[in-house]
Amino acid sequence: MVVPKEILTDYKELYEKANRLVEEESRSDPPTDPFRSHYKARDVLEDLKKQLDDQLVNVEASEDDGGQDDLCYRSLLAFVCRDLGRIYIYTEEQSQGEKMLNRCMELVTPLKERPEGIIPYIGAINELSIVLASKEEYKKGLDILIEAETGYEKFKASGLQPLAIKDVFNPPESEQECPVAGPKELESLYTLVSFYMAQMYGHLGEPEKSAKCCHRTLHRQLEYKSYDAIDFALNTATLSQFYIGEERFEEARHHLAAATLIMAEYEAHMLEPEMSEQQRQEVAETFKHRYADVARCWAKYGLYLMHTSKLRLMRDEDDEAKNLEKIMRNLRLAEAQQSRFPGLDLTACENRISCEYCLTFDDAKLVFHFVNEWLDIAKDYYKAENEATEYSKIIQDYAEAYEHIAFFEENPENQAKMQKRRAKYLEDLLDLLDPIFYLKICRECWYGAGTAHAAVLDVRLDIIRATSTPSPEEIKKVNQSCMKAIKHFESYVKSYLAKPQSEEWRSNMDVQEQRHMLYAHFHIGRIYYKLISAHPLQQLEQLANCHTYYKRFDAGCQLHKEAAEPLQGEIGVVREMLQLLPLKINTVKARLG
């Protein structure tokens, strides 16, 4: 470039003045005038833009330097338009911001394969994609980001060195000298391209592509050491939840191990000698908070591993055939994406927990204890008195762990103990929460505690059936389980009634809520029938209650056909019972008199 050095120095001073206003002085702007420094920076850049516009016109008119001056002024003007676009958008003048970003694109699109053009080109696209996302134009945003990705790949293949604005202001003395800032800035911009593509794919309902872009973003942050440890750990742990949902446990475990390692490395040097006591407390508090969040993600990993293992063991051959295609697709995706962090040694962390399905109680027990260890860490941070909702979710996770491990336990008495422990977690939570403020959580607890006690009941009944003469103590235990289950299911049902003492359901229930409501009625009817009593009057009352709930279940199924679709087996049982119950009721009545 042959632009005189003194002219570049003048431009550089103006540009750096605007940059200082945005990066440093804006931090001191008063709440009553939050954009003060940005407005000043905008005025400085507008002045610089006018000078560059005028100079570009003069250079284009003379055309006596072979285009080198033209190239320099175009590049500088593009950088200035990009930054002005950012400022206008920040100060809530979006249309003017878009106008500036589009001007930048006009200037550098023809230069996107040149060192002077690639950085403002990709930078402007990133900013425009944010604008398009704010207007929910995700497809347009994705399309321009794909153009940026293509431009980046072509430029990298060319072997040329990109120029940041600092490099344009300070041209190398010789051709052998490499630009100082350009390569790092280009890689940082492309990392942002990956990040924004992940968001666009997410909004467009393509989670697999979104996950792939998320992993690439995280991988690049590690590669170029351009990450904040806490943010990286949280984002990596969050991405693991996608892999968990897809039953890609090896990849999920790998990402959680990465999050844990980065957090451990950060903890070792997060407190610096020059920090004040308050700063130390704030840093330590943030670390503990976010480590608890990673712990919860580990717990979800273990819970879902047990849950899916249980489902696999319950499936019949037809279900296995249906799932074959999903398994093969996941294998292809795993092979294609190679979603790993090769620069991290995660073996020790990964070896703490399996990524294979549980087949036996011993397999599941290891996962169960692993889940509880991480939940203990999470519960140490999230306390009931100041984080009631998050605390409740953790307690529900403990209960879920007991539900899953009970499935793998072969000893019926131990199964019953595990289900009772599950119920105890949920009942303790119900004692803590006010249903007025935490109705959703209370409903989940009522339903879960009801099913736990119903499971204990089934174990107790099996024990009784195995003996010819059950003891009074055994009968008492059966009836206690019955009444506890009924109590919780009835609380659940009442929470969905339009008015107290009415049978009408609330009108705003979705299909899933309707289905659970039907199941609750079915459970209550079934449990009333299983109560054991030697007194005809009590038997009559129990049979009448069973009949009432079965009738409501049947009526609900006819009214909510979509919700009742998976309940065909229960519907058949109930309709048969509705024919038998009047006969049984009459038999008991005859005994009375």
C-alpha positions as CSV (number, residue, x, y, z in Angstrom):
1,M,0.0,0.0,0.0
2,V,1.2,3.5,-0.8
3,V,-1.1,5.7,1.4
4,P,1.2,8.2,3.2
5,K,2.0,7.1,6.7
6,E,1.0,10.4,8.2
7,I,-2.5,10.1,6.8
8,L,-2.8,6.6,8.2
9,T,-1.6,7.9,11.6
10,D,-4.4,10.6,11.6
11,Y,-7.0,8.0,10.8
12,K,-5.6,5.6,13.4
13,E,-5.8,8.3,16.1
14,L,-9.5,8.9,15.3
15,Y,-10.3,5.2,15.2
16,E,-8.5,4.5,18.5
17,K,-10.3,7.4,20.1
18,A,-13.7,5.9,19.1
19,N,-12.5,2.5,20.3
20,R,-11.5,3.8,23.8
21,L,-14.9,5.5,24.2
22,V,-16.7,2.2,23.5
23,E,-14.4,-0.2,25.3
24,E,-13.3,1.9,28.3
25,E,-15.1,5.1,28.9
26,S,-18.6,3.7,28.4
27,R,-18.2,1.7,31.6
28,S,-18.5,5.0,33.5
29,D,-21.6,6.2,31.7
30,P,-24.4,7.2,34.1
31,P,-27.7,5.2,34.1
32,T,-29.5,8.4,33.1
33,D,-27.3,8.6,30.0
34,P,-26.3,5.0,29.2
35,F,-25.2,5.7,25.6
36,R,-23.2,8.8,26.2
37,S,-19.8,7.4,25.2
38,H,-21.3,5.4,22.3
39,Y,-22.8,8.6,20.9
40,K,-19.4,10.3,21.1
41,A,-17.7,7.3,19.5
42,R,-20.3,7.4,16.7
43,D,-19.6,11.1,16.0
44,V,-15.9,10.4,15.8
45,L,-16.4,7.5,13.4
46,E,-18.9,9.4,11.3
47,D,-16.3,12.1,10.9
48,L,-13.7,9.4,9.9
49,K,-16.2,7.9,7.5
50,K,-16.7,11.2,5.8
51,Q,-13.0,11.7,5.3
52,L,-12.6,8.2,3.9
53,D,-15.5,8.6,1.6
54,D,-14.1,11.8,0.2
55,Q,-10.6,10.3,-0.2
56,L,-12.0,7.2,-1.9
57,V,-13.8,9.4,-4.5
58,N,-10.6,11.3,-5.2
59,V,-8.5,8.1,-5.5
60,E,-11.0,6.5,-7.8
61,A,-11.0,9.6,-10.0
62,S,-7.2,9.6,-10.4
63,E,-6.6,5.8,-10.7
64,D,-2.9,6.4,-11.0
65,D,-1.5,3.9,-8.4
66,G,-2.7,0.6,-9.8
67,G,-5.5,0.3,-7.2
68,Q,-3.4,0.1,-4.0
69,D,-4.7,3.3,-2.5
70,D,-8.3,2.4,-3.5
71,L,-7.9,-1.0,-1.8
72,C,-6.6,0.6,1.4
73,Y,-9.4,3.2,1.6
74,R,-12.1,0.6,0.8
75,S,-10.8,-1.7,3.6
76,L,-10.6,1.1,6.2
77,L,-14.0,2.4,5.2
78,A,-15.5,-1.1,5.5
79,F,-14.1,-1.5,9.1
80,V,-15.5,1.9,10.0
81,C,-18.9,1.1,8.6
82,R,-18.9,-2.2,10.5
83,D,-18.2,-0.5,13.8
84,L,-20.7,2.2,13.1
85,G,-23.3,-0.5,12.4
86,R,-22.5,-2.1,15.8
87,I,-22.9,1.2,17.6
88,Y,-26.1,2.2,15.9
89,I,-27.6,-1.2,16.8
90,Y,-26.3,-0.9,20.4
91,T,-28.0,2.5,20.7
92,E,-31.3,1.1,19.5
93,E,-31.1,2.6,16.0
94,Q,-31.4,-0.6,14.1
95,S,-32.4,0.6,10.7
96,Q,-29.4,2.9,10.5
97,G,-27.2,0.1,11.9
98,E,-28.3,-2.3,9.1
99,K,-27.7,0.4,6.6
100,M,-24.0,0.8,7.8
101,L,-23.5,-3.0,7.8
102,N,-24.9,-3.3,4.3
103,R,-22.5,-0.5,3.1
104,C,-19.7,-2.5,4.6
105,M,-20.8,-5.6,2.7
106,E,-21.0,-3.6,-0.6
107,L,-17.4,-2.4,0.0
108,V,-15.8,-5.8,0.8
109,T,-17.8,-8.5,-0.9
110,P,-15.7,-8.0,-4.0
111,L,-12.6,-8.1,-1.8
112,K,-13.5,-11.1,0.4
113,E,-10.7,-13.2,-1.0
114,R,-8.2,-10.5,-0.3
115,P,-6.3,-10.0,3.0
116,E,-7.8,-6.5,3.4
117,G,-11.4,-7.7,2.9
118,I,-12.0,-11.0,4.7
119,I,-12.2,-9.7,8.2
120,P,-14.7,-6.8,7.7
121,Y,-16.6,-9.2,5.4
122,I,-17.1,-11.9,8.0
123,G,-17.4,-9.3,10.8
124,A,-20.3,-7.6,9.0
125,I,-22.1,-10.9,8.4
126,N,-21.9,-11.8,12.1
127,E,-23.4,-8.5,13.0
128,L,-26.2,-8.8,10.4
129,S,-27.0,-12.3,11.5
130,I,-27.7,-10.9,15.0
131,V,-30.1,-8.3,13.5
132,L,-31.9,-11.0,11.4
133,A,-32.2,-13.2,14.5
134,S,-33.8,-10.3,16.4
135,K,-36.4,-10.1,13.7
136,E,-36.8,-14.0,13.8
137,E,-35.5,-14.2,10.2
138,Y,-33.5,-17.3,11.0
139,K,-33.3,-18.8,7.5
140,K,-31.9,-15.6,6.1
141,G,-29.5,-15.4,9.0
142,L,-28.3,-18.9,8.4
143,D,-27.9,-18.4,4.7
144,I,-25.5,-15.4,5.1
145,L,-23.5,-17.3,7.9
146,I,-23.0,-20.2,5.4
147,E,-21.7,-17.6,2.9
148,A,-19.3,-16.4,5.6
149,E,-18.2,-20.0,6.3
150,T,-17.5,-20.6,2.6
151,G,-15.6,-17.3,2.4
152,Y,-13.5,-18.3,5.4
153,E,-12.7,-21.7,4.0
154,K,-11.7,-20.3,0.6
155,F,-9.5,-17.7,2.2
156,K,-7.7,-20.2,4.4
157,A,-7.1,-22.4,1.4
158,S,-5.4,-19.5,-0.4
159,G,-2.6,-19.4,2.2
160,L,-2.8,-15.6,2.4
161,Q,-2.5,-13.7,5.7
162,P,-5.6,-11.7,6.8
163,L,-5.3,-8.1,7.8
164,A,-7.1,-6.6,10.8
165,I,-7.5,-2.8,11.0
166,K,-4.4,-2.6,13.2
167,D,-2.4,-4.2,10.4
168,V,-3.9,-1.8,7.8
169,F,-2.9,1.1,10.0
170,N,0.6,-0.4,10.5
171,P,1.6,-2.0,7.1
172,P,4.5,-4.4,7.3
173,E,7.9,-2.9,6.4
174,S,8.7,-5.8,4.1
175,E,6.8,-8.6,2.3
176,Q,8.3,-11.2,4.7
177,E,6.7,-9.5,7.7
178,C,3.5,-11.2,8.9
179,P,0.4,-9.2,10.0
180,V,0.2,-9.0,13.8
181,A,-3.5,-9.0,14.6
182,G,-5.3,-10.4,11.5
183,P,-4.9,-14.2,11.9
184,K,-6.1,-14.2,15.5
185,E,-9.0,-11.9,14.7
186,L,-10.1,-14.0,11.7
187,E,-10.1,-17.2,13.8
188,S,-12.1,-15.5,16.5
189,L,-14.7,-14.2,13.9
190,Y,-15.1,-17.7,12.5
191,T,-15.6,-19.1,15.9
192,L,-18.5,-16.6,16.2
193,V,-19.8,-17.8,12.8
194,S,-20.0,-21.3,14.3
195,F,-21.7,-20.1,17.4
196,Y,-24.3,-18.1,15.5
197,M,-25.0,-21.0,13.1
198,A,-25.7,-23.1,16.1
199,Q,-28.3,-20.6,17.3
200,M,-29.9,-20.4,13.8
201,Y,-30.1,-24.2,13.4
202,G,-31.6,-24.4,16.9
203,H,-34.4,-21.9,16.0
204,L,-35.0,-23.7,12.7
205,G,-35.6,-27.1,14.4
206,E,-32.4,-28.8,13.4
207,P,-30.9,-29.8,16.7
208,E,-28.3,-32.2,15.3
209,K,-26.8,-29.5,13.1
210,S,-27.0,-27.1,16.0
211,A,-25.1,-29.5,18.3
212,K,-22.4,-30.0,15.6
213,C,-21.9,-26.2,15.4
214,C,-21.9,-25.9,19.2
215,H,-19.2,-28.5,19.5
216,R,-17.1,-26.9,16.7
217,T,-17.4,-23.6,18.6
218,L,-16.2,-25.1,21.9
219,H,-13.4,-27.0,20.1
220,R,-12.2,-23.8,18.5
221,Q,-12.3,-21.9,21.8
222,L,-10.1,-24.6,23.3
223,E,-7.8,-24.7,20.3
224,Y,-7.2,-20.9,20.2
225,K,-7.4,-20.5,24.0
226,S,-10.2,-17.9,23.6
227,Y,-12.6,-19.1,26.3
228,D,-13.8,-18.0,29.7
229,A,-13.5,-21.2,31.9
230,I,-16.9,-20.9,33.6
231,D,-18.8,-20.1,30.3
232,F,-17.0,-22.9,28.5
233,A,-17.8,-25.5,31.2
234,L,-21.5,-24.4,31.3
235,N,-21.9,-24.5,27.5
236,T,-20.1,-27.9,27.3
237,A,-22.3,-29.4,30.0
238,T,-25.4,-27.9,28.4
239,L,-24.4,-29.5,25.1
240,S,-24.1,-32.8,26.8
241,Q,-27.8,-32.8,27.5
242,F,-28.5,-32.9,23.8
243,Y,-26.3,-36.0,23.5
244,I,-28.0,-37.6,26.5
245,G,-31.5,-37.1,24.9
246,E,-30.2,-38.8,21.8
247,E,-28.8,-41.7,23.9
248,R,-25.3,-40.9,22.7
249,F,-23.8,-41.5,26.1
250,E,-20.2,-41.7,25.1
251,E,-20.3,-38.2,23.6
252,A,-22.3,-36.8,26.5
253,R,-19.8,-38.2,29.0
254,H,-16.9,-36.8,27.0
255,H,-18.4,-33.3,27.1
256,L,-19.2,-33.5,30.9
257,A,-15.7,-34.7,31.6
258,A,-14.4,-31.7,29.6
259,A,-16.5,-29.3,31.6
260,T,-15.3,-30.8,34.9
261,L,-11.6,-30.7,33.9
262,I,-11.8,-27.1,32.8
263,M,-13.6,-26.1,36.0
264,A,-10.9,-28.0,38.1
265,E,-8.1,-26.2,36.2
266,Y,-9.8,-22.8,36.8
267,E,-10.3,-23.5,40.5
268,A,-6.6,-24.0,40.9
269,H,-5.8,-20.4,40.0
270,M,-9.1,-18.5,40.2
271,L,-8.0,-16.6,43.4
272,E,-5.3,-14.1,42.7
273,P,-3.1,-12.3,45.4
274,E,-4.2,-8.8,44.3
275,M,-7.9,-9.6,44.8
276,S,-9.8,-7.9,47.6
277,E,-11.7,-10.1,50.1
278,Q,-15.0,-9.2,48.5
279,Q,-13.7,-10.1,45.0
280,R,-12.4,-13.5,46.4
281,Q,-15.8,-14.2,47.9
282,E,-17.6,-13.3,44.6
283,V,-15.3,-15.5,42.5
284,A,-15.6,-18.4,44.9
285,E,-19.4,-18.1,45.0
286,T,-19.7,-18.0,41.2
287,F,-17.5,-21.1,41.0
288,K,-19.5,-23.0,43.5
289,H,-22.8,-22.0,41.8
290,R,-21.6,-23.1,38.3
291,Y,-19.9,-26.3,39.6
292,A,-23.3,-27.2,41.1
293,D,-24.9,-26.7,37.7
294,V,-22.3,-29.0,36.1
295,A,-23.0,-31.5,38.9
296,R,-26.7,-31.5,38.0
297,C,-25.9,-32.2,34.4
298,W,-23.8,-35.2,35.5
299,A,-26.8,-36.4,37.6
300,K,-29.1,-36.1,34.6
301,Y,-26.6,-38.2,32.6
302,G,-26.8,-41.0,35.2
303,L,-30.5,-40.8,35.6
304,Y,-31.1,-41.0,31.8
305,L,-28.6,-43.9,31.5
306,M,-30.6,-45.9,34.1
307,H,-34.0,-44.8,32.6
308,T,-33.1,-45.9,29.0
309,S,-31.5,-49.1,30.3
310,K,-34.7,-49.9,32.0
311,L,-36.7,-49.2,28.9
312,R,-34.5,-51.4,26.7
313,L,-35.0,-54.3,29.1
314,M,-38.7,-53.8,29.0
315,R,-39.0,-53.6,25.2
316,D,-40.3,-56.5,23.1
317,E,-38.8,-57.6,19.8
318,D,-41.0,-55.3,17.7
319,D,-39.8,-52.3,19.7
320,E,-36.2,-53.4,19.1
321,A,-36.8,-53.4,15.4
322,K,-38.4,-50.0,15.5
323,N,-35.3,-48.6,17.4
324,L,-32.8,-50.2,15.1
325,E,-33.0,-47.3,12.6
326,K,-32.4,-44.7,15.4
327,I,-29.4,-46.6,16.7
328,M,-27.9,-46.8,13.2
329,R,-28.5,-43.1,12.6
330,N,-26.8,-42.3,15.9
331,L,-23.8,-44.4,15.0
332,R,-23.5,-42.6,11.7
333,L,-23.8,-39.3,13.4
334,A,-21.2,-40.2,16.0
335,E,-18.7,-41.4,13.3
336,A,-19.3,-38.3,11.1
337,Q,-19.1,-35.7,13.8
338,Q,-16.2,-37.0,15.9
339,S,-17.5,-34.8,18.7
340,R,-14.4,-34.9,20.9
341,F,-11.8,-32.6,22.3
342,P,-8.6,-34.3,21.3
343,G,-6.4,-31.8,23.2
344,L,-7.8,-32.7,26.6
345,D,-6.9,-35.8,28.6
346,L,-10.3,-36.9,30.0
347,T,-9.6,-40.6,30.6
348,A,-9.6,-40.4,34.4
349,C,-12.8,-38.4,34.6
350,E,-14.5,-40.6,31.9
351,N,-13.5,-43.8,33.7
352,R,-15.5,-42.9,36.7
353,I,-18.8,-43.8,35.0
354,S,-19.9,-46.2,32.3
355,C,-21.4,-45.1,29.0
356,E,-22.9,-48.5,28.4
357,Y,-26.5,-49.5,29.2
358,C,-27.1,-51.1,32.5
359,L,-28.0,-54.8,32.3
360,T,-27.8,-55.9,35.9
361,F,-28.4,-54.6,39.4
362,D,-24.6,-54.3,39.9
363,D,-24.4,-52.1,36.8
364,A,-27.2,-49.9,37.9
365,K,-25.9,-49.6,41.5
366,L,-22.7,-48.0,40.3
367,V,-24.6,-45.4,38.3
368,F,-27.0,-44.9,41.2
369,H,-24.2,-44.0,43.6
370,F,-22.5,-41.8,41.0
371,V,-25.8,-39.9,40.6
372,N,-26.1,-39.4,44.3
373,E,-22.6,-38.1,44.6
374,W,-23.3,-35.3,42.1
375,L,-26.7,-34.5,43.6
376,D,-25.0,-34.1,47.0
377,I,-22.7,-31.5,45.4
378,A,-25.6,-29.7,43.8
379,K,-27.7,-29.8,47.0
380,D,-24.8,-28.3,48.9
381,Y,-25.2,-25.1,46.9
382,Y,-29.0,-25.0,46.1
383,K,-30.7,-24.5,49.5
384,A,-34.5,-24.7,50.1
385,E,-34.6,-21.3,51.9
386,N,-33.3,-19.3,49.0
387,E,-33.5,-21.5,45.8
388,A,-36.7,-23.4,46.5
389,T,-37.5,-24.3,42.8
390,E,-33.9,-25.6,42.1
391,Y,-33.7,-27.4,45.4
392,S,-37.0,-29.1,44.6
393,K,-35.7,-30.4,41.2
394,I,-32.7,-31.9,43.0
395,I,-34.8,-33.7,45.5
396,Q,-37.0,-35.0,42.7
397,D,-33.8,-36.3,41.0
398,Y,-33.0,-38.2,44.2
399,A,-36.5,-39.7,44.1
400,E,-36.1,-40.6,40.4
401,A,-32.8,-42.4,41.1
402,Y,-34.5,-44.6,43.7
403,E,-37.3,-45.3,41.2
404,H,-34.8,-46.5,38.6
405,I,-32.7,-48.6,40.9
406,A,-35.8,-50.4,42.3
407,F,-36.4,-51.7,38.8
408,F,-33.0,-53.5,38.8
409,E,-33.4,-54.9,42.3
410,E,-34.6,-58.5,42.3
411,N,-35.4,-58.8,46.0
412,P,-39.0,-57.7,46.5
413,E,-38.5,-56.5,50.0
414,N,-35.6,-54.3,48.9
415,Q,-37.7,-53.0,46.0
416,A,-40.3,-51.9,48.5
417,K,-37.7,-50.2,50.6
418,M,-36.4,-48.3,47.6
419,Q,-39.9,-47.2,46.6
420,K,-40.6,-46.0,50.2
421,R,-37.4,-44.0,50.1
422,R,-38.5,-42.5,46.8
423,A,-41.8,-41.6,48.3
424,K,-40.1,-40.1,51.4
425,Y,-38.1,-37.6,49.3
426,L,-41.3,-36.4,47.6
427,E,-43.3,-36.3,50.8
428,D,-40.7,-34.2,52.6
429,L,-40.7,-31.8,49.6
430,L,-44.5,-31.6,49.8
431,D,-44.2,-30.7,53.5
432,L,-41.9,-27.9,52.5
433,L,-43.8,-26.4,49.6
434,D,-46.9,-24.3,49.5
435,P,-49.1,-25.6,46.6
436,I,-50.4,-22.1,45.9
437,F,-46.9,-21.0,44.8
438,Y,-45.4,-24.3,43.7
439,L,-48.4,-26.1,42.2
440,K,-46.6,-27.7,39.3
441,I,-43.9,-29.2,41.5
442,C,-46.5,-30.3,44.1
443,R,-48.5,-32.1,41.3
444,E,-45.3,-33.9,40.2
445,C,-44.7,-35.0,43.8
446,W,-48.2,-36.1,44.5
447,Y,-48.2,-38.2,41.3
448,G,-44.7,-39.6,42.0
449,A,-45.4,-40.4,45.7
450,G,-48.7,-42.1,44.6
451,T,-47.0,-44.4,42.1
452,A,-44.2,-45.1,44.7
453,H,-46.7,-46.3,47.3
454,A,-48.7,-48.2,44.7
455,A,-45.4,-50.0,43.8
456,V,-44.9,-50.9,47.5
457,L,-48.5,-52.1,47.6
458,D,-47.9,-54.5,44.8
459,V,-44.9,-56.0,46.6
460,R,-46.9,-56.4,49.8
461,L,-49.7,-58.1,48.0
462,D,-47.3,-60.5,46.3
463,I,-45.9,-61.4,49.8
464,I,-49.5,-62.0,51.1
465,R,-50.4,-64.2,48.1
466,A,-47.4,-66.4,48.8
467,T,-48.7,-67.2,52.3
468,S,-51.9,-69.1,53.0
469,T,-52.7,-67.1,56.2
470,P,-51.3,-63.5,56.1
471,S,-50.6,-61.9,59.5
472,P,-52.5,-58.9,60.8
473,E,-49.2,-56.9,60.5
474,E,-48.9,-57.8,56.8
475,I,-52.5,-56.8,56.2
476,K,-51.9,-53.6,58.0
477,K,-48.9,-52.8,55.8
478,V,-51.0,-53.4,52.7
479,N,-53.7,-51.1,53.8
480,Q,-51.2,-48.4,54.9
481,S,-49.7,-48.4,51.4
482,C,-53.2,-48.3,49.8
483,M,-54.2,-45.2,51.9
484,K,-51.0,-43.3,51.3
485,A,-51.2,-43.9,47.5
486,I,-54.9,-42.9,47.4
487,K,-54.2,-39.7,49.5
488,H,-51.5,-38.6,47.0
489,F,-53.4,-39.4,43.9
490,E,-56.6,-37.7,45.2
491,S,-54.5,-34.5,46.0
492,Y,-53.3,-34.7,42.4
493,V,-56.8,-35.1,41.0
494,K,-58.3,-32.3,43.1
495,S,-55.6,-29.9,41.9
496,Y,-57.1,-30.2,38.3
497,L,-60.8,-29.9,39.2
498,A,-62.5,-26.7,38.0
499,K,-64.2,-26.2,41.4
500,P,-63.8,-27.9,44.8
501,Q,-66.2,-30.8,45.2
502,S,-67.0,-30.9,41.5
503,E,-66.1,-33.6,39.0
504,E,-65.4,-31.2,36.1
505,W,-61.8,-30.9,35.0
506,R,-60.1,-27.6,34.3
507,S,-60.5,-26.5,30.6
508,N,-56.9,-25.5,30.0
509,M,-55.3,-28.9,30.4
510,D,-53.0,-30.2,27.7
511,V,-53.1,-33.8,26.4
512,Q,-50.3,-34.9,28.7
513,E,-52.0,-33.5,31.8
514,Q,-55.3,-35.2,30.7
515,R,-53.5,-38.5,30.3
516,H,-52.0,-38.3,33.8
517,M,-55.4,-37.4,35.2
518,L,-56.9,-40.5,33.6
519,Y,-54.1,-42.6,35.0
520,A,-54.6,-41.1,38.5
521,H,-58.3,-42.1,38.4
522,F,-57.4,-45.6,37.2
523,H,-54.8,-46.0,40.1
524,I,-57.3,-44.8,42.7
525,G,-60.0,-47.2,41.5
526,R,-57.5,-50.1,41.4
527,I,-56.1,-49.3,44.9
528,Y,-59.6,-49.0,46.5
529,Y,-60.3,-52.5,45.2
530,K,-57.2,-53.9,46.8
531,L,-57.9,-52.6,50.3
532,I,-58.3,-55.6,52.7
533,S,-61.2,-55.5,55.2
534,A,-63.1,-58.1,57.1
535,H,-66.0,-55.7,57.7
536,P,-68.8,-55.7,55.1
537,L,-69.6,-52.0,55.6
538,Q,-66.0,-51.0,54.9
539,Q,-65.9,-53.4,51.9
540,L,-69.0,-51.7,50.6
541,E,-67.5,-48.3,50.9
542,Q,-64.3,-49.4,49.2
543,L,-66.1,-51.0,46.3
544,A,-68.3,-48.0,45.9
545,N,-65.3,-45.7,45.7
546,C,-63.6,-48.1,43.2
547,H,-66.8,-48.0,41.1
548,T,-66.9,-44.1,41.3
549,Y,-63.3,-43.7,40.1
550,Y,-63.6,-46.3,37.4
551,K,-66.8,-44.6,36.1
552,R,-65.0,-41.2,36.1
553,F,-62.0,-42.9,34.3
554,D,-64.3,-44.3,31.6
555,A,-66.2,-41.0,31.1
556,G,-62.8,-39.2,30.9
557,C,-61.5,-41.6,28.3
558,Q,-64.6,-41.0,26.1
559,L,-64.3,-37.2,26.5
560,H,-60.5,-37.0,26.0
561,K,-60.0,-39.5,23.2
562,E,-56.5,-38.3,22.2
563,A,-55.2,-38.6,25.8
564,A,-56.8,-42.0,26.2
565,E,-55.2,-43.5,23.1
566,P,-52.3,-45.3,24.8
567,L,-54.6,-46.5,27.6
568,Q,-56.4,-49.3,25.7
569,G,-55.3,-52.0,28.2
570,E,-56.6,-50.0,31.2
571,I,-59.8,-49.1,29.4
572,G,-60.5,-52.9,28.8
573,V,-59.9,-53.7,32.5
574,V,-62.1,-50.9,33.7
575,R,-65.0,-51.7,31.5
576,E,-64.9,-55.3,32.6
577,M,-64.8,-54.2,36.2
578,L,-67.7,-51.8,35.7
579,Q,-69.8,-54.9,34.8
580,L,-68.5,-57.0,37.8
581,L,-68.5,-54.4,40.5
582,P,-72.4,-54.0,40.8
583,L,-72.6,-57.8,41.3
584,K,-69.9,-57.7,44.0
585,I,-71.6,-54.7,45.7
586,N,-74.9,-56.6,45.8
587,T,-73.2,-59.7,47.2
588,V,-71.7,-57.6,50.1
589,K,-75.1,-55.9,50.6
590,A,-76.8,-59.3,50.9
591,R,-74.3,-60.2,53.6
592,L,-75.3,-57.1,55.6
593,G,-78.8,-58.0,55.8
